[in-house]
Amino acid sequence: MTDSQARGASQSHATAPETVMPDLSTSTHLAHPDPQALLAHLRGSLEEHDIPFREDGDVTVAELTTGELRFRTGRDGLGLDLFAGTASNLHMLCETVLHQVDHADPDLAASLNWTGMDETAGPPPNFRLMELLASHRVGRSFQRLRLAGERLDEFERMGLHVRLLLPPEGRAPVWPVVEGGRTRWPKGDDALHTPAYTIRRVDGRAGWVDVDVFLHGNGPTCRWAENAAPCATVGMMGPGGGWIPQADRLHMGGDETALPAIARILENVLPETKAAAMIEVGHERDILPIAHGPNARIEWLIRDRDRPLAEAFLDGAPSSGAYHWFAAEKAQVAQVRTALGRSGGRGKKDRYVAAYWSR
């Protein structure tokens, strides 16, 4: 499971301003000769992404912002109960479990069935077809896309991230469908490019979201972002990922790929929150104005000129009493995750550490 996939399911554990009660559920049973070993594998994989667990009697509970996973071991296998507040979140929890089980035992994943799920083939509940309203450059290295679509209200209360779904150039799009409780993605010549991005701004009533694309090369998304004309369509999956941390003190760090998320968080935390953010960029011309409260400060680091991002973040990290948020390249993230894991007083509920890209 990649960090981006984990984000799509859960990865920040801060409480969203509006809590949606988990009134939707499904369950399954995984027949396995060693259910304890299967549980240990699934738990270990999820804990690698800082997802916290608790014991509730004989039940092991994984706490995600999208809902809960409840594991029950028995003589003949492992039972799973999933709870979420929206159909989109329940679907993402199912996808998370399927991904983890597939890594542990592909044959077991192929036979997995969910109770009470609609068996009718159709688009995933978290899929939307979006239309490009406008596009313009922000600073030197970002292209801001305003995308219009339906059912965007939930983006205002949960999930910072989405995936844009781009078909191969010159081919008609083939979108994913849900069959038998799982997403079937187009393959071969119809395979989609599915990068993850942060929702920079959203207006659910007006029906639009803003997405900032970091222009870092000549990849499919960068080409589309720079060249697409108004009324062009693109698929979008979401919302997913973390939310605005509800903390009295916030310590943040990230590079260009994390800049849209950091900016949105700083613009939306409570005014009394004491926030510090370190942002690493490639050039002084990449420094962007970010609105923030009176108790927030931003330190900009220029790559290859100033001290490395991970080092600066860890040197300034409070020993306790703060929520730690860090997103950047995979090696830097591993350095930060290891250091925070060794430090006392920093539980998994008090941090979000995610690899947004790898070399």
Order of alpha helices (4+ residues) and beta strands (2+ residues): alpha-beta-alpha-beta-beta-beta-beta-alpha-alpha-beta-beta-beta-beta-beta-beta-beta-alpha-beta-beta-alpha-beta-beta-alpha-beta-alpha-beta
